[in-house]
Amino acid sequence: MTDTFVGFYRLAQLHGIRLVQPLLIRSRLGAVRQREVVDGRSLLTWPAQYQPADSFRGHFEFGLKYERLHFEFFSRLFAALDPEDVAAWVRDETTGRYARRTAFLYEWFTGRRLDVPDAAANVAYVDAMDAGQYLSATRADRVRRWRVASWWRRFVLCLRINTNQVRFHPWKNPPHIR
């Protein structure tokens, strides 16, 4: 039986993205939820009720919920992606936390502004990442456009905190972020 991958790895397959640093998590569908670790990378198996829609929106939201952030992947994916895929999601879910986080990430990594209105002022801020899971800046910058608290906009290094290992993800601020 062939694996049915979901999440960020599935998007990498769909868009032909080749990474220098491999994704540390691959998610697939299976009978029971389980985790296998090989060479420091996790293979997560999820029951059918977790299966996302087979689309950018479905797999990216799944990845944000259940997988680790991967800046190289985001950069390469957003460079290959039609901006309308993100813009349509934001228009469909104007207050959606995952749509807003994705729009923020898209604009941050590409330097291109999406053709959609800003999030309403009465929408609560959401974190771009879980600061408890990653070594990040001590204070988040609030991005009013998306109502997102960014823990790395002015931070050069993002580290994933893990009891067994620490992985370095160097990323300099793009010149359009000041």
Helices and strands as residue ranges (DSSP letters): E 5-6, H 8-15, E 25-29, E 34-38, E 41-46, G 48-50, H 56-66, H 71-80, H 83-92, H 97-110, E 126-127, E 134-135, E 141-143, E 148-150, E 157-161, E 166-170
